[in-house]
Amino acid sequence: MNIQRENGIDEVNCAFRMLNMSLDQFIEIQHSMENLDLDFEMNEEYRNIIIDMNHKEDVYTIIQLCKKFNIKKGNIYCSIVSSYDNGGFRLPSYIIYLIKEMQEIELDFSFVVC
């Protein structure tokens, strides 16, 4: 999503981080959801799947994944990434839809400026 600011265009992106996932789960997701932009990061402390969300169709995929893998409270974050650190922005309607659909999971948010 692009927002016109006084200093130019602010490109706002959304990404989802699913925490504490196994490598087997990542491989299963990767093979069944080829249209998603996935990344897997792992070290001694955590195993995370990162999903860049570029289209409203991705919302349905996120919801399916959470149901299929029984994602629990505190194990999924939506990161809103912006290049602008002053002011606000309106979330895309598909993010609002996701929030409503995932009430029982309690989706957490992080806001990042880079």
ChimeraX commands (.cxc) that place a marker at each C-alpha (Angstrom):
marker #1 position 0.00,0.00,0.00 radius 0.5
marker #1 position 1.43,3.38,-0.99 radius 0.5
marker #1 position 0.58,6.57,0.91 radius 0.5
marker #1 position 1.47,10.03,-0.37 radius 0.5
marker #1 position 3.40,11.96,2.32 radius 0.5
marker #1 position 4.84,15.47,2.28 radius 0.5
marker #1 position 8.30,13.99,1.59 radius 0.5
marker #1 position 7.21,11.48,-1.05 radius 0.5
marker #1 position 5.62,8.06,-1.18 radius 0.5
marker #1 position 5.51,5.88,1.95 radius 0.5
marker #1 position 5.37,2.21,1.03 radius 0.5
marker #1 position 3.53,0.33,3.79 radius 0.5
marker #1 position 3.78,-3.47,3.82 radius 0.5
marker #1 position 2.22,-6.20,5.94 radius 0.5
marker #1 position 3.93,-9.41,6.97 radius 0.5
marker #1 position 2.86,-12.23,9.27 radius 0.5
marker #1 position 5.17,-14.08,11.59 radius 0.5
marker #1 position 4.03,-17.48,12.83 radius 0.5
marker #1 position 6.12,-18.43,15.85 radius 0.5
marker #1 position 7.33,-21.83,17.05 radius 0.5
marker #1 position 6.64,-23.70,13.83 radius 0.5
marker #1 position 8.50,-26.87,12.88 radius 0.5
marker #1 position 10.53,-27.34,9.74 radius 0.5
marker #1 position 8.03,-30.03,8.69 radius 0.5
marker #1 position 5.19,-27.52,9.05 radius 0.5
marker #1 position 7.11,-25.00,6.96 radius 0.5
marker #1 position 7.72,-27.57,4.21 radius 0.5
marker #1 position 4.05,-28.55,4.23 radius 0.5
marker #1 position 2.99,-24.91,3.99 radius 0.5
marker #1 position 5.56,-24.23,1.27 radius 0.5
marker #1 position 4.30,-27.10,-0.89 radius 0.5
marker #1 position 0.60,-26.46,-0.38 radius 0.5
marker #1 position 0.67,-22.66,-0.59 radius 0.5
marker #1 position 2.99,-21.97,-3.51 radius 0.5
marker #1 position 1.49,-18.53,-4.15 radius 0.5
marker #1 position 2.75,-17.18,-0.80 radius 0.5
marker #1 position 6.07,-15.40,-0.29 radius 0.5
marker #1 position 7.48,-17.47,2.61 radius 0.5
marker #1 position 10.65,-17.37,4.63 radius 0.5
marker #1 position 11.74,-19.61,7.50 radius 0.5
marker #1 position 14.16,-18.50,10.20 radius 0.5
marker #1 position 15.53,-20.74,12.88 radius 0.5
marker #1 position 18.11,-20.59,15.64 radius 0.5
marker #1 position 18.46,-22.13,19.09 radius 0.5
marker #1 position 15.65,-19.98,20.50 radius 0.5
marker #1 position 12.94,-19.96,17.84 radius 0.5
marker #1 position 11.53,-21.33,14.59 radius 0.5
marker #1 position 9.43,-18.78,12.73 radius 0.5
marker #1 position 7.62,-18.63,9.43 radius 0.5
marker #1 position 7.38,-15.20,7.85 radius 0.5
marker #1 position 4.68,-14.59,5.26 radius 0.5
marker #1 position 4.68,-11.41,3.22 radius 0.5
marker #1 position 1.10,-10.40,2.64 radius 0.5
marker #1 position 0.71,-8.52,-0.60 radius 0.5
marker #1 position -2.88,-9.28,-1.60 radius 0.5
marker #1 position -6.22,-9.50,0.11 radius 0.5
marker #1 position -6.46,-13.13,-1.08 radius 0.5
marker #1 position -3.58,-13.93,1.28 radius 0.5
marker #1 position -5.91,-13.25,4.25 radius 0.5
marker #1 position -7.89,-16.41,3.56 radius 0.5
marker #1 position -4.67,-18.39,3.38 radius 0.5
marker #1 position -3.51,-17.01,6.75 radius 0.5
marker #1 position -6.85,-17.96,8.33 radius 0.5
marker #1 position -6.64,-21.48,6.83 radius 0.5
marker #1 position -3.09,-21.95,8.13 radius 0.5
marker #1 position -4.04,-20.86,11.64 radius 0.5
marker #1 position -6.94,-23.30,11.74 radius 0.5
marker #1 position -5.00,-26.17,10.19 radius 0.5
marker #1 position -2.01,-25.85,12.52 radius 0.5
marker #1 position -4.07,-24.80,15.55 radius 0.5
marker #1 position -2.12,-21.57,16.03 radius 0.5
marker #1 position -2.58,-20.33,19.58 radius 0.5
marker #1 position -2.68,-16.91,21.20 radius 0.5
marker #1 position 0.68,-15.19,21.15 radius 0.5
marker #1 position 2.06,-17.23,18.27 radius 0.5
marker #1 position 1.13,-15.00,15.34 radius 0.5
marker #1 position 2.09,-11.39,14.72 radius 0.5
marker #1 position 1.16,-8.99,11.98 radius 0.5
marker #1 position 3.98,-6.55,11.31 radius 0.5
marker #1 position 3.12,-3.27,9.65 radius 0.5
marker #1 position 6.31,-1.95,8.02 radius 0.5
marker #1 position 6.57,1.69,7.00 radius 0.5
marker #1 position 9.32,4.01,5.85 radius 0.5
marker #1 position 7.66,6.96,7.58 radius 0.5
marker #1 position 7.81,7.39,11.36 radius 0.5
marker #1 position 5.49,10.33,11.89 radius 0.5
marker #1 position 1.75,10.40,11.35 radius 0.5
marker #1 position -0.65,7.58,10.82 radius 0.5
marker #1 position -2.14,5.40,8.17 radius 0.5
marker #1 position -5.30,3.45,7.58 radius 0.5
marker #1 position -4.98,-0.32,7.57 radius 0.5
marker #1 position -6.15,-2.00,4.37 radius 0.5
marker #1 position -9.67,-3.44,4.64 radius 0.5
marker #1 position -8.33,-7.00,4.32 radius 0.5
marker #1 position -6.26,-6.52,7.51 radius 0.5
marker #1 position -9.40,-5.33,9.33 radius 0.5
marker #1 position -11.21,-8.43,8.04 radius 0.5
marker #1 position -8.37,-10.62,9.31 radius 0.5
marker #1 position -8.55,-9.04,12.77 radius 0.5
marker #1 position -12.30,-9.76,12.95 radius 0.5
marker #1 position -11.90,-13.34,11.76 radius 0.5
marker #1 position -9.07,-14.14,14.18 radius 0.5
marker #1 position -10.60,-12.85,17.41 radius 0.5
marker #1 position -10.20,-16.19,19.18 radius 0.5
marker #1 position -6.48,-16.31,18.35 radius 0.5
marker #1 position -5.84,-12.71,19.43 radius 0.5
marker #1 position -3.59,-11.55,16.62 radius 0.5
marker #1 position -0.71,-9.38,17.90 radius 0.5
marker #1 position 0.74,-6.41,16.01 radius 0.5
marker #1 position 4.12,-4.80,15.68 radius 0.5
marker #1 position 4.79,-1.52,13.90 radius 0.5
marker #1 position 8.21,-1.16,12.30 radius 0.5
marker #1 position 9.86,1.83,10.65 radius 0.5
marker #1 position 12.81,1.23,8.36 radius 0.5
marker link #1:1,2 radius 0.2
marker link #1:2,3 radius 0.2
marker link #1:3,4 radius 0.2
marker link #1:4,5 radius 0.2
marker link #1:5,6 radius 0.2
marker link #1:6,7 radius 0.2
marker link #1:7,8 radius 0.2
marker link #1:8,9 radius 0.2
marker link #1:9,10 radius 0.2
marker link #1:10,11 radius 0.2
marker link #1:11,12 radius 0.2
marker link #1:12,13 radius 0.2
marker link #1:13,14 radius 0.2
marker link #1:14,15 radius 0.2
marker link #1:15,16 radius 0.2
marker link #1:16,17 radius 0.2
marker link #1:17,18 radius 0.2
marker link #1:18,19 radius 0.2
marker link #1:19,20 radius 0.2
marker link #1:20,21 radius 0.2
marker link #1:21,22 radius 0.2
marker link #1:22,23 radius 0.2
marker link #1:23,24 radius 0.2
marker link #1:24,25 radius 0.2
marker link #1:25,26 radius 0.2
marker link #1:26,27 radius 0.2
marker link #1:27,28 radius 0.2
marker link #1:28,29 radius 0.2
marker link #1:29,30 radius 0.2
marker link #1:30,31 radius 0.2
marker link #1:31,32 radius 0.2
marker link #1:32,33 radius 0.2
marker link #1:33,34 radius 0.2
marker link #1:34,35 radius 0.2
marker link #1:35,36 radius 0.2
marker link #1:36,37 radius 0.2
marker link #1:37,38 radius 0.2
marker link #1:38,39 radius 0.2
marker link #1:39,40 radius 0.2
marker link #1:40,41 radius 0.2
marker link #1:41,42 radius 0.2
marker link #1:42,43 radius 0.2
marker link #1:43,44 radius 0.2
marker link #1:44,45 radius 0.2
marker link #1:45,46 radius 0.2
marker link #1:46,47 radius 0.2
marker link #1:47,48 radius 0.2
marker link #1:48,49 radius 0.2
marker link #1:49,50 radius 0.2
marker link #1:50,51 radius 0.2
marker link #1:51,52 radius 0.2
marker link #1:52,53 radius 0.2
marker link #1:53,54 radius 0.2
marker link #1:54,55 radius 0.2
marker link #1:55,56 radius 0.2
marker link #1:56,57 radius 0.2
marker link #1:57,58 radius 0.2
marker link #1:58,59 radius 0.2
marker link #1:59,60 radius 0.2
marker link #1:60,61 radius 0.2
marker link #1:61,62 radius 0.2
marker link #1:62,63 radius 0.2
marker link #1:63,64 radius 0.2
marker link #1:64,65 radius 0.2
marker link #1:65,66 radius 0.2
marker link #1:66,67 radius 0.2
marker link #1:67,68 radius 0.2
marker link #1:68,69 radius 0.2
marker link #1:69,70 radius 0.2
marker link #1:70,71 radius 0.2
marker link #1:71,72 radius 0.2
marker link #1:72,73 radius 0.2
marker link #1:73,74 radius 0.2
marker link #1:74,75 radius 0.2
marker link #1:75,76 radius 0.2
marker link #1:76,77 radius 0.2
marker link #1:77,78 radius 0.2
marker link #1:78,79 radius 0.2
marker link #1:79,80 radius 0.2
marker link #1:80,81 radius 0.2
marker link #1:81,82 radius 0.2
marker link #1:82,83 radius 0.2
marker link #1:83,84 radius 0.2
marker link #1:84,85 radius 0.2
marker link #1:85,86 radius 0.2
marker link #1:86,87 radius 0.2
marker link #1:87,88 radius 0.2
marker link #1:88,89 radius 0.2
marker link #1:89,90 radius 0.2
marker link #1:90,91 radius 0.2
marker link #1:91,92 radius 0.2
marker link #1:92,93 radius 0.2
marker link #1:93,94 radius 0.2
marker link #1:94,95 radius 0.2
marker link #1:95,96 radius 0.2
marker link #1:96,97 radius 0.2
marker link #1:97,98 radius 0.2
marker link #1:98,99 radius 0.2
marker link #1:99,100 radius 0.2
marker link #1:100,101 radius 0.2
marker link #1:101,102 radius 0.2
marker link #1:102,103 radius 0.2
marker link #1:103,104 radius 0.2
marker link #1:104,105 radius 0.2
marker link #1:105,106 radius 0.2
marker link #1:106,107 radius 0.2
marker link #1:107,108 radius 0.2
marker link #1:108,109 radius 0.2
marker link #1:109,110 radius 0.2
marker link #1:110,111 radius 0.2
marker link #1:111,112 radius 0.2
marker link #1:112,113 radius 0.2
marker link #1:113,114 radius 0.2
view
